[in-house]
Amino acid sequence: MKSSWPELVGKRGEEAKDIIDRENTKVKAEIISEDAIVLAVVVCERVYVRVNDCGIVTQTPFVG
């Protein structure tokens, strides 16, 4: 099962979210700001898709 998506950096956040949800049905992708502060709690069913002000993915999304 896929757990990281480096190829999505540079894509639109919504497109990245759809790809993640399609490629790994056990996780839920969430779009958040690239500078959002989140708790350092590993959640095996979550993928944060960090985007800039233009909605472009800036960091590799990964499970956790």
PDB file of N, CA, C, O and CB in Angstrom:
ATOM      1  N   MET A   1       0.849  -1.181   0.000  1.00  0.00           N
ATOM      2  CA  MET A   1       0.000   0.000   0.000  1.00  0.00           C
ATOM      3  C   MET A   1       0.893   1.242   0.000  1.00  0.00           C
ATOM      4  O   MET A   1       1.857   1.310   0.762  1.00  0.00           O
ATOM      5  CB  MET A   1      -0.965   0.000   1.229  1.00  0.00           C
ATOM      6  N   LYS A   2       0.588   2.190  -0.822  1.00  0.00           N
ATOM      7  CA  LYS A   2       1.398   3.402  -0.959  1.00  0.00           C
ATOM      8  C   LYS A   2       1.292   4.266   0.298  1.00  0.00           C
ATOM      9  O   LYS A   2       0.213   4.412   0.872  1.00  0.00           O
ATOM     10  CB  LYS A   2       0.958   4.207  -2.199  1.00  0.00           C
ATOM     11  N   SER A   3       2.444   4.848   0.725  1.00  0.00           N
ATOM     12  CA  SER A   3       2.434   5.640   1.956  1.00  0.00           C
ATOM     13  C   SER A   3       3.046   7.035   1.804  1.00  0.00           C
ATOM     14  O   SER A   3       2.993   7.826   2.746  1.00  0.00           O
ATOM     15  CB  SER A   3       3.168   4.897   3.027  1.00  0.00           C
ATOM     16  N   SER A   4       3.622   7.352   0.651  1.00  0.00           N
ATOM     17  CA  SER A   4       4.100   8.715   0.403  1.00  0.00           C
ATOM     18  C   SER A   4       3.981   9.030  -1.082  1.00  0.00           C
ATOM     19  O   SER A   4       3.992   8.133  -1.925  1.00  0.00           O
ATOM     20  CB  SER A   4       5.569   8.888   0.884  1.00  0.00           C
ATOM     21  N   TRP A   5       3.868  10.317  -1.387  1.00  0.00           N
ATOM     22  CA  TRP A   5       3.586  10.762  -2.751  1.00  0.00           C
ATOM     23  C   TRP A   5       4.489  11.935  -3.145  1.00  0.00           C
ATOM     24  O   TRP A   5       3.994  13.051  -3.300  1.00  0.00           O
ATOM     25  CB  TRP A   5       2.109  11.163  -2.886  1.00  0.00           C
ATOM     26  N   PRO A   6       5.791  11.716  -3.311  1.00  0.00           N
ATOM     27  CA  PRO A   6       6.688  12.819  -3.684  1.00  0.00           C
ATOM     28  C   PRO A   6       6.358  13.418  -5.052  1.00  0.00           C
ATOM     29  O   PRO A   6       6.660  14.584  -5.307  1.00  0.00           O
ATOM     30  CB  PRO A   6       8.126  12.335  -3.681  1.00  0.00           C
ATOM     31  N   GLU A   7       5.751  12.639  -5.916  1.00  0.00           N
ATOM     32  CA  GLU A   7       5.417  13.113  -7.263  1.00  0.00           C
ATOM     33  C   GLU A   7       4.314  14.171  -7.269  1.00  0.00           C
ATOM     34  O   GLU A   7       4.061  14.795  -8.300  1.00  0.00           O
ATOM     35  CB  GLU A   7       4.994  11.946  -8.124  1.00  0.00           C
ATOM     36  N   LEU A   8       3.655  14.377  -6.124  1.00  0.00           N
ATOM     37  CA  LEU A   8       2.566  15.353  -6.060  1.00  0.00           C
ATOM     38  C   LEU A   8       3.033  16.770  -5.727  1.00  0.00           C
ATOM     39  O   LEU A   8       2.254  17.717  -5.831  1.00  0.00           O
ATOM     40  CB  LEU A   8       1.557  14.913  -5.038  1.00  0.00           C
ATOM     41  N   VAL A   9       4.290  16.921  -5.329  1.00  0.00           N
ATOM     42  CA  VAL A   9       4.817  18.261  -5.058  1.00  0.00           C
ATOM     43  C   VAL A   9       4.751  19.066  -6.358  1.00  0.00           C
ATOM     44  O   VAL A   9       5.228  18.620  -7.402  1.00  0.00           O
ATOM     45  CB  VAL A   9       6.294  18.198  -4.500  1.00  0.00           C
ATOM     46  N   GLY A  10       4.155  20.251  -6.279  1.00  0.00           N
ATOM     47  CA  GLY A  10       3.993  21.105  -7.450  1.00  0.00           C
ATOM     48  C   GLY A  10       2.619  21.013  -8.095  1.00  0.00           C
ATOM     49  O   GLY A  10       2.281  21.827  -8.954  1.00  0.00           O
ATOM     50  N   LYS A  11       1.816  20.020  -7.684  1.00  0.00           N
ATOM     51  CA  LYS A  11       0.459  19.870  -8.229  1.00  0.00           C
ATOM     52  C   LYS A  11      -0.531  20.661  -7.375  1.00  0.00           C
ATOM     53  O   LYS A  11      -0.207  21.089  -6.267  1.00  0.00           O
ATOM     54  CB  LYS A  11       0.046  18.367  -8.288  1.00  0.00           C
ATOM     55  N   ARG A  12      -1.729  20.848  -7.899  1.00  0.00           N
ATOM     56  CA  ARG A  12      -2.795  21.504  -7.140  1.00  0.00           C
ATOM     57  C   ARG A  12      -3.203  20.613  -5.965  1.00  0.00           C
ATOM     58  O   ARG A  12      -3.217  19.389  -6.092  1.00  0.00           O
ATOM     59  CB  ARG A  12      -4.024  21.808  -8.053  1.00  0.00           C
ATOM     60  N   GLY A  13      -3.532  21.215  -4.839  1.00  0.00           N
ATOM     61  CA  GLY A  13      -3.889  20.473  -3.638  1.00  0.00           C
ATOM     62  C   GLY A  13      -5.073  19.547  -3.823  1.00  0.00           C
ATOM     63  O   GLY A  13      -5.040  18.402  -3.373  1.00  0.00           O
ATOM     64  N   GLU A  14      -6.132  20.031  -4.488  1.00  0.00           N
ATOM     65  CA  GLU A  14      -7.328  19.203  -4.697  1.00  0.00           C
ATOM     66  C   GLU A  14      -7.011  17.985  -5.559  1.00  0.00           C
ATOM     67  O   GLU A  14      -7.497  16.885  -5.297  1.00  0.00           O
ATOM     68  CB  GLU A  14      -8.447  20.030  -5.352  1.00  0.00           C
ATOM     69  N   GLU A  15      -6.192  18.190  -6.585  1.00  0.00           N
ATOM     70  CA  GLU A  15      -5.790  17.079  -7.447  1.00  0.00           C
ATOM     71  C   GLU A  15      -4.978  16.061  -6.647  1.00  0.00           C
ATOM     72  O   GLU A  15      -5.183  14.854  -6.783  1.00  0.00           O
ATOM     73  CB  GLU A  15      -4.972  17.592  -8.656  1.00  0.00           C
ATOM     74  N   ALA A  16      -4.060  16.546  -5.817  1.00  0.00           N
ATOM     75  CA  ALA A  16      -3.243  15.664  -4.984  1.00  0.00           C
ATOM     76  C   ALA A  16      -4.116  14.872  -4.014  1.00  0.00           C
ATOM     77  O   ALA A  16      -3.921  13.669  -3.838  1.00  0.00           O
ATOM     78  CB  ALA A  16      -2.194  16.478  -4.210  1.00  0.00           C
ATOM     79  N   LYS A  17      -5.075  15.545  -3.389  1.00  0.00           N
ATOM     80  CA  LYS A  17      -5.986  14.876  -2.452  1.00  0.00           C
ATOM     81  C   LYS A  17      -6.739  13.750  -3.146  1.00  0.00           C
ATOM     82  O   LYS A  17      -6.841  12.648  -2.607  1.00  0.00           O
ATOM     83  CB  LYS A  17      -6.982  15.884  -1.848  1.00  0.00           C
ATOM     84  N   ASP A  18      -7.262  14.015  -4.330  1.00  0.00           N
ATOM     85  CA  ASP A  18      -8.002  12.991  -5.078  1.00  0.00           C
ATOM     86  C   ASP A  18      -7.118  11.798  -5.415  1.00  0.00           C
ATOM     87  O   ASP A  18      -7.556  10.652  -5.311  1.00  0.00           O
ATOM     88  CB  ASP A  18      -8.582  13.586  -6.363  1.00  0.00           C
ATOM     89  N   ILE A  19      -5.877  12.058  -5.819  1.00  0.00           N
ATOM     90  CA  ILE A  19      -4.946  10.977  -6.164  1.00  0.00           C
ATOM     91  C   ILE A  19      -4.648  10.123  -4.937  1.00  0.00           C
ATOM     92  O   ILE A  19      -4.670   8.894  -5.017  1.00  0.00           O
ATOM     93  CB  ILE A  19      -3.634  11.550  -6.747  1.00  0.00           C
ATOM     94  N   ILE A  20      -4.372  10.761  -3.809  1.00  0.00           N
ATOM     95  CA  ILE A  20      -4.070  10.025  -2.576  1.00  0.00           C
ATOM     96  C   ILE A  20      -5.261   9.171  -2.161  1.00  0.00           C
ATOM     97  O   ILE A  20      -5.103   7.991  -1.848  1.00  0.00           O
ATOM     98  CB  ILE A  20      -3.690  10.997  -1.438  1.00  0.00           C
ATOM     99  N   ASP A  21      -6.451   9.764  -2.158  1.00  0.00           N
ATOM    100  CA  ASP A  21      -7.655   9.022  -1.762  1.00  0.00           C
ATOM    101  C   ASP A  21      -7.902   7.830  -2.683  1.00  0.00           C
ATOM    102  O   ASP A  21      -8.398   6.794  -2.241  1.00  0.00           O
ATOM    103  CB  ASP A  21      -8.878   9.948  -1.768  1.00  0.00           C
ATOM    104  N   ARG A  22      -7.560   7.973  -3.951  1.00  0.00           N
ATOM    105  CA  ARG A  22      -7.763   6.892  -4.915  1.00  0.00           C
ATOM    106  C   ARG A  22      -6.691   5.799  -4.771  1.00  0.00           C
ATOM    107  O   ARG A  22      -6.997   4.612  -4.888  1.00  0.00           O
ATOM    108  CB  ARG A  22      -7.754   7.454  -6.346  1.00  0.00           C
ATOM    109  N   GLU A  23      -5.441   6.197  -4.518  1.00  0.00           N
ATOM    110  CA  GLU A  23      -4.336   5.237  -4.476  1.00  0.00           C
ATOM    111  C   GLU A  23      -4.224   4.491  -3.153  1.00  0.00           C
ATOM    112  O   GLU A  23      -3.648   3.404  -3.110  1.00  0.00           O
ATOM    113  CB  GLU A  23      -3.047   5.944  -4.749  1.00  0.00           C
ATOM    114  N   ASN A  24      -4.759   5.049  -2.079  1.00  0.00           N
ATOM    115  CA  ASN A  24      -4.739   4.359  -0.787  1.00  0.00           C
ATOM    116  C   ASN A  24      -6.077   4.615  -0.104  1.00  0.00           C
ATOM    117  O   ASN A  24      -6.282   5.655   0.521  1.00  0.00           O
ATOM    118  CB  ASN A  24      -3.537   4.844   0.113  1.00  0.00           C
ATOM    119  N   THR A  25      -6.980   3.652  -0.234  1.00  0.00           N
ATOM    120  CA  THR A  25      -8.339   3.815   0.288  1.00  0.00           C
ATOM    121  C   THR A  25      -8.415   3.717   1.810  1.00  0.00           C
ATOM    122  O   THR A  25      -9.479   3.940   2.387  1.00  0.00           O
ATOM    123  CB  THR A  25      -9.245   2.779  -0.323  1.00  0.00           C
ATOM    124  N   LYS A  26      -7.303   3.386   2.469  1.00  0.00           N
ATOM    125  CA  LYS A  26      -7.304   3.277   3.930  1.00  0.00           C
ATOM    126  C   LYS A  26      -6.962   4.594   4.615  1.00  0.00           C
ATOM    127  O   LYS A  26      -6.970   4.675   5.844  1.00  0.00           O
ATOM    128  CB  LYS A  26      -6.324   2.211   4.368  1.00  0.00           C
ATOM    129  N   VAL A  27      -6.660   5.636   3.824  1.00  0.00           N
ATOM    130  CA  VAL A  27      -6.318   6.926   4.419  1.00  0.00           C
ATOM    131  C   VAL A  27      -7.271   8.011   3.944  1.00  0.00           C
ATOM    132  O   VAL A  27      -7.964   7.864   2.938  1.00  0.00           O
ATOM    133  CB  VAL A  27      -4.875   7.307   4.081  1.00  0.00           C
ATOM    134  N   LYS A  28      -7.285   9.109   4.700  1.00  0.00           N
ATOM    135  CA  LYS A  28      -8.068  10.287   4.323  1.00  0.00           C
ATOM    136  C   LYS A  28      -7.091  11.446   4.194  1.00  0.00           C
ATOM    137  O   LYS A  28      -6.409  11.801   5.155  1.00  0.00           O
ATOM    138  CB  LYS A  28      -9.207  10.603   5.379  1.00  0.00           C
ATOM    139  N   ALA A  29      -7.024  12.033   3.010  1.00  0.00           N
ATOM    140  CA  ALA A  29      -6.140  13.173   2.773  1.00  0.00           C
ATOM    141  C   ALA A  29      -6.828  14.457   3.214  1.00  0.00           C
ATOM    142  O   ALA A  29      -8.021  14.650   2.985  1.00  0.00           O
ATOM    143  CB  ALA A  29      -5.736  13.260   1.283  1.00  0.00           C
ATOM    144  N   GLU A  30      -6.050  15.334   3.854  1.00  0.00           N
ATOM    145  CA  GLU A  30      -6.547  16.623   4.337  1.00  0.00           C
ATOM    146  C   GLU A  30      -5.651  17.721   3.800  1.00  0.00           C
ATOM    147  O   GLU A  30      -4.432  17.649   3.955  1.00  0.00           O
ATOM    148  CB  GLU A  30      -6.600  16.665   5.893  1.00  0.00           C
ATOM    149  N   ILE A  31      -6.220  18.725   3.179  1.00  0.00           N
ATOM    150  CA  ILE A  31      -5.441  19.854   2.686  1.00  0.00           C
ATOM    151  C   ILE A  31      -5.284  20.872   3.811  1.00  0.00           C
ATOM    152  O   ILE A  31      -6.264  21.297   4.423  1.00  0.00           O
ATOM    153  CB  ILE A  31      -6.116  20.500   1.438  1.00  0.00           C
ATOM    154  N   ILE A  32      -4.022  21.260   4.076  1.00  0.00           N
ATOM    155  CA  ILE A  32      -3.738  22.265   5.102  1.00  0.00           C
ATOM    156  C   ILE A  32      -2.689  23.241   4.563  1.00  0.00           C
ATOM    157  O   ILE A  32      -1.993  22.951   3.590  1.00  0.00           O
ATOM    158  CB  ILE A  32      -3.245  21.592   6.430  1.00  0.00           C
ATOM    159  N   SER A  33      -2.593  24.380   5.203  1.00  0.00           N
ATOM    160  CA  SER A  33      -1.595  25.377   4.831  1.00  0.00           C
ATOM    161  C   SER A  33      -0.195  24.836   5.097  1.00  0.00           C
ATOM    162  O   SER A  33       0.014  24.076   6.043  1.00  0.00           O
ATOM    163  CB  SER A  33      -1.822  26.695   5.605  1.00  0.00           C
ATOM    164  N   GLU A  34       0.760  25.229   4.260  1.00  0.00           N
ATOM    165  CA  GLU A  34       2.124  24.737   4.416  1.00  0.00           C
ATOM    166  C   GLU A  34       2.747  25.152   5.745  1.00  0.00           C
ATOM    167  O   GLU A  34       3.684  24.503   6.211  1.00  0.00           O
ATOM    168  CB  GLU A  34       2.981  25.233   3.278  1.00  0.00           C
ATOM    169  N   ASP A  35       2.249  26.211   6.358  1.00  0.00           N
ATOM    170  CA  ASP A  35       2.810  26.652   7.634  1.00  0.00           C
ATOM    171  C   ASP A  35       1.884  26.377   8.823  1.00  0.00           C
ATOM    172  O   ASP A  35       2.074  26.931   9.905  1.00  0.00           O
ATOM    173  CB  ASP A  35       3.119  28.128   7.568  1.00  0.00           C
ATOM    174  N   ALA A  36       0.882  25.520   8.614  1.00  0.00           N
ATOM    175  CA  ALA A  36      -0.032  25.159   9.704  1.00  0.00           C
ATOM    176  C   ALA A  36       0.719  24.373  10.778  1.00  0.00           C
ATOM    177  O   ALA A  36       1.578  23.544  10.481  1.00  0.00           O
ATOM    178  CB  ALA A  36      -1.231  24.330   9.166  1.00  0.00           C
ATOM    179  N   ILE A  37       0.375  24.654  12.017  1.00  0.00           N
ATOM    180  CA  ILE A  37       0.957  23.924  13.140  1.00  0.00           C
ATOM    181  C   ILE A  37       0.008  22.783  13.489  1.00  0.00           C
ATOM    182  O   ILE A  37      -1.180  23.000  13.726  1.00  0.00           O
ATOM    183  CB  ILE A  37       1.203  24.864  14.379  1.00  0.00           C
ATOM    184  N   VAL A  38       0.542  21.573  13.517  1.00  0.00           N
ATOM    185  CA  VAL A  38      -0.273  20.399  13.830  1.00  0.00           C
ATOM    186  C   VAL A  38       0.379  19.631  14.972  1.00  0.00           C
ATOM    187  O   VAL A  38       1.587  19.728  15.190  1.00  0.00           O
ATOM    188  CB  VAL A  38      -0.448  19.485  12.579  1.00  0.00           C
ATOM    189  N   LEU A  39      -0.425  18.872  15.694  1.00  0.00           N
ATOM    190  CA  LEU A  39       0.105  18.036  16.768  1.00  0.00           C
ATOM    191  C   LEU A  39       0.994  16.946  16.187  1.00  0.00           C
ATOM    192  O   LEU A  39       0.706  16.399  15.122  1.00  0.00           O
ATOM    193  CB  LEU A  39      -1.040  17.416  17.596  1.00  0.00           C
ATOM    194  N   ALA A  40       2.063  16.637  16.886  1.00  0.00           N
ATOM    195  CA  ALA A  40       2.997  15.604  16.435  1.00  0.00           C
ATOM    196  C   ALA A  40       2.498  14.227  16.861  1.00  0.00           C
ATOM    197  O   ALA A  40       3.195  13.483  17.550  1.00  0.00           O
ATOM    198  CB  ALA A  40       4.416  15.861  16.997  1.00  0.00           C
ATOM    199  N   VAL A  41       1.292  13.910  16.441  1.00  0.00           N
ATOM    200  CA  VAL A  41       0.675  12.629  16.755  1.00  0.00           C
ATOM    201  C   VAL A  41       0.537  11.849  15.456  1.00  0.00           C
ATOM    202  O   VAL A  41      -0.066  12.332  14.498  1.00  0.00           O
ATOM    203  CB  VAL A  41      -0.713  12.814  17.458  1.00  0.00           C
ATOM    204  N   VAL A  42       1.093  10.652  15.424  1.00  0.00           N
ATOM    205  CA  VAL A  42       1.007   9.829  14.222  1.00  0.00           C
ATOM    206  C   VAL A  42      -0.381   9.211  14.137  1.00  0.00           C
ATOM    207  O   VAL A  42      -0.831   8.549  15.072  1.00  0.00           O
ATOM    208  CB  VAL A  42       2.102   8.726  14.220  1.00  0.00           C
ATOM    209  N   VAL A  43      -1.051   9.428  13.027  1.00  0.00           N
ATOM    210  CA  VAL A  43      -2.366   8.845  12.767  1.00  0.00           C
ATOM    211  C   VAL A  43      -2.248   8.088  11.453  1.00  0.00           C
ATOM    212  O   VAL A  43      -2.066   8.690  10.395  1.00  0.00           O
ATOM    213  CB  VAL A  43      -3.507   9.949  12.708  1.00  0.00           C
ATOM    214  N   CYS A  44      -2.352   6.779  11.524  1.00  0.00           N
ATOM    215  CA  CYS A  44      -2.093   5.925  10.361  1.00  0.00           C
ATOM    216  C   CYS A  44      -3.143   6.031   9.264  1.00  0.00           C
ATOM    217  O   CYS A  44      -2.966   5.454   8.191  1.00  0.00           O
ATOM    218  CB  CYS A  44      -1.997   4.507  10.801  1.00  0.00           C
ATOM    219  N   GLU A  45      -4.219   6.748   9.505  1.00  0.00           N
ATOM    220  CA  GLU A  45      -5.272   6.901   8.498  1.00  0.00           C
ATOM    221  C   GLU A  45      -5.304   8.315   7.925  1.00  0.00           C
ATOM    222  O   GLU A  45      -6.266   8.685   7.252  1.00  0.00           O
ATOM    223  CB  GLU A  45      -6.631   6.558   9.101  1.00  0.00           C
ATOM    224  N   ARG A  46      -4.253   9.118   8.185  1.00  0.00           N
ATOM    225  CA  ARG A  46      -4.282  10.517   7.772  1.00  0.00           C
ATOM    226  C   ARG A  46      -3.071  10.861   6.905  1.00  0.00           C
ATOM    227  O   ARG A  46      -1.961  10.379   7.129  1.00  0.00           O
ATOM    228  CB  ARG A  46      -4.328  11.432   8.999  1.00  0.00           C
ATOM    229  N   VAL A  47      -3.326  11.711   5.908  1.00  0.00           N
ATOM    230  CA  VAL A  47      -2.258  12.288   5.089  1.00  0.00           C
ATOM    231  C   VAL A  47      -2.518  13.785   5.001  1.00  0.00           C
ATOM    232  O   VAL A  47      -3.569  14.207   4.517  1.00  0.00           O
ATOM    233  CB  VAL A  47      -2.195  11.627   3.651  1.00  0.00           C
ATOM    234  N   TYR A  48      -1.574  14.584   5.463  1.00  0.00           N
ATOM    235  CA  TYR A  48      -1.684  16.030   5.298  1.00  0.00           C
ATOM    236  C   TYR A  48      -1.114  16.411   3.939  1.00  0.00           C
ATOM    237  O   TYR A  48      -0.009  16.006   3.579  1.00  0.00           O
ATOM    238  CB  TYR A  48      -0.946  16.787   6.445  1.00  0.00           C
ATOM    239  N   VAL A  49      -1.878  17.188   3.196  1.00  0.00           N
ATOM    240  CA  VAL A  49      -1.424  17.740   1.923  1.00  0.00           C
ATOM    241  C   VAL A  49      -1.172  19.220   2.184  1.00  0.00           C
ATOM    242  O   VAL A  49      -2.111  20.011   2.272  1.00  0.00           O
ATOM    243  CB  VAL A  49      -2.484  17.508   0.747  1.00  0.00           C
ATOM    244  N   ARG A  50       0.093  19.585   2.307  1.00  0.00           N
ATOM    245  CA  ARG A  50       0.459  20.968   2.639  1.00  0.00           C
ATOM    246  C   ARG A  50       0.568  21.793   1.365  1.00  0.00           C
ATOM    247  O   ARG A  50       1.305  21.454   0.439  1.00  0.00           O
ATOM    248  CB  ARG A  50       1.795  21.014   3.428  1.00  0.00           C
ATOM    249  N   VAL A  51      -0.192  22.893   1.346  1.00  0.00           N
ATOM    250  CA  VAL A  51      -0.223  23.749   0.158  1.00  0.00           C
ATOM    251  C   VAL A  51       0.154  25.187   0.512  1.00  0.00           C
ATOM    252  O   VAL A  51       0.010  25.621   1.655  1.00  0.00           O
ATOM    253  CB  VAL A  51      -1.616  23.712  -0.495  1.00  0.00           C
ATOM    254  N   ASN A  52       0.640  25.915  -0.499  1.00  0.00           N
ATOM    255  CA  ASN A  52       0.958  27.332  -0.315  1.00  0.00           C
ATOM    256  C   ASN A  52      -0.292  28.178  -0.554  1.00  0.00           C
ATOM    257  O   ASN A  52      -1.387  27.639  -0.716  1.00  0.00           O
ATOM    258  CB  ASN A  52       2.101  27.770  -1.269  1.00  0.00           C
ATOM    259  N   ASP A  53      -0.130  29.486  -0.576  1.00  0.00           N
ATOM    260  CA  ASP A  53      -1.269  30.395  -0.749  1.00  0.00           C
ATOM    261  C   ASP A  53      -1.955  30.243  -2.102  1.00  0.00           C
ATOM    262  O   ASP A  53      -3.106  30.648  -2.264  1.00  0.00           O
ATOM    263  CB  ASP A  53      -0.813  31.823  -0.581  1.00  0.00           C
ATOM    264  N   CYS A  54      -1.260  29.665  -3.068  1.00  0.00           N
ATOM    265  CA  CYS A  54      -1.834  29.442  -4.405  1.00  0.00           C
ATOM    266  C   CYS A  54      -2.477  28.062  -4.531  1.00  0.00           C
ATOM    267  O   CYS A  54      -2.987  27.712  -5.595  1.00  0.00           O
ATOM    268  CB  CYS A  54      -0.753  29.603  -5.474  1.00  0.00           C
ATOM    269  N   GLY A  55      -2.455  27.267  -3.437  1.00  0.00           N
ATOM    270  CA  GLY A  55      -3.062  25.941  -3.467  1.00  0.00           C
ATOM    271  C   GLY A  55      -2.183  24.873  -4.079  1.00  0.00           C
ATOM    272  O   GLY A  55      -2.678  23.821  -4.484  1.00  0.00           O
ATOM    273  N   ILE A  56      -0.870  25.129  -4.155  1.00  0.00           N
ATOM    274  CA  ILE A  56       0.070  24.184  -4.747  1.00  0.00           C
ATOM    275  C   ILE A  56       0.765  23.394  -3.640  1.00  0.00           C
ATOM    276  O   ILE A  56       1.180  23.969  -2.634  1.00  0.00           O
ATOM    277  CB  ILE A  56       1.110  24.920  -5.633  1.00  0.00           C
ATOM    278  N   VAL A  57       0.893  22.081  -3.823  1.00  0.00           N
ATOM    279  CA  VAL A  57       1.544  21.209  -2.844  1.00  0.00           C
ATOM    280  C   VAL A  57       3.027  21.579  -2.750  1.00  0.00           C
ATOM    281  O   VAL A  57       3.722  21.652  -3.763  1.00  0.00           O
ATOM    282  CB  VAL A  57       1.372  19.704  -3.232  1.00  0.00           C
ATOM    283  N   THR A  58       3.505  21.812  -1.516  1.00  0.00           N
ATOM    284  CA  THR A  58       4.882  22.260  -1.311  1.00  0.00           C
ATOM    285  C   THR A  58       5.762  21.239  -0.608  1.00  0.00           C
ATOM    286  O   THR A  58       6.985  21.380  -0.594  1.00  0.00           O
ATOM    287  CB  THR A  58       4.884  23.527  -0.525  1.00  0.00           C
ATOM    288  N   GLN A  59       5.148  20.202  -0.020  1.00  0.00           N
ATOM    289  CA  GLN A  59       5.912  19.174   0.691  1.00  0.00           C
ATOM    290  C   GLN A  59       5.355  17.810   0.324  1.00  0.00           C
ATOM    291  O   GLN A  59       4.181  17.685  -0.024  1.00  0.00           O
ATOM    292  CB  GLN A  59       5.862  19.395   2.235  1.00  0.00           C
ATOM    293  N   THR A  60       6.193  16.792   0.402  1.00  0.00           N
ATOM    294  CA  THR A  60       5.753  15.439   0.084  1.00  0.00           C
ATOM    295  C   THR A  60       4.686  14.985   1.070  1.00  0.00           C
ATOM    296  O   THR A  60       4.946  14.931   2.272  1.00  0.00           O
ATOM    297  CB  THR A  60       6.941  14.466   0.094  1.00  0.00           C
ATOM    298  N   PRO A  61       3.486  14.658   0.585  1.00  0.00           N
ATOM    299  CA  PRO A  61       2.459  14.099   1.472  1.00  0.00           C
ATOM    300  C   PRO A  61       2.842  12.664   1.878  1.00  0.00           C
ATOM    301  O   PRO A  61       3.345  11.894   1.060  1.00  0.00           O
ATOM    302  CB  PRO A  61       1.059  14.116   0.773  1.00  0.00           C
ATOM    303  N   PHE A  62       2.601  12.322   3.134  1.00  0.00           N
ATOM    304  CA  PHE A  62       2.896  10.967   3.611  1.00  0.00           C
ATOM    305  C   PHE A  62       1.906  10.570   4.694  1.00  0.00           C
ATOM    306  O   PHE A  62       1.312  11.425   5.350  1.00  0.00           O
ATOM    307  CB  PHE A  62       4.342  10.874   4.145  1.00  0.00           C
ATOM    308  N   VAL A  63       1.735   9.266   4.876  1.00  0.00           N
ATOM    309  CA  VAL A  63       0.827   8.733   5.891  1.00  0.00           C
ATOM    310  C   VAL A  63       1.405   9.041   7.264  1.00  0.00           C
ATOM    311  O   VAL A  63       2.605   8.893   7.491  1.00  0.00           O
ATOM    312  CB  VAL A  63       0.607   7.195   5.708  1.00  0.00           C
ATOM    313  N   GLY A  64       0.549   9.466   8.166  1.00  0.00           N
ATOM    314  CA  GLY A  64       0.990   9.703   9.526  1.00  0.00           C
ATOM    315  C   GLY A  64       0.512  11.004  10.021  1.00  0.00           C
ATOM    316  O   GLY A  64       0.793  11.372  11.161  1.00  0.00           O
TER     317      GLY A  64
END
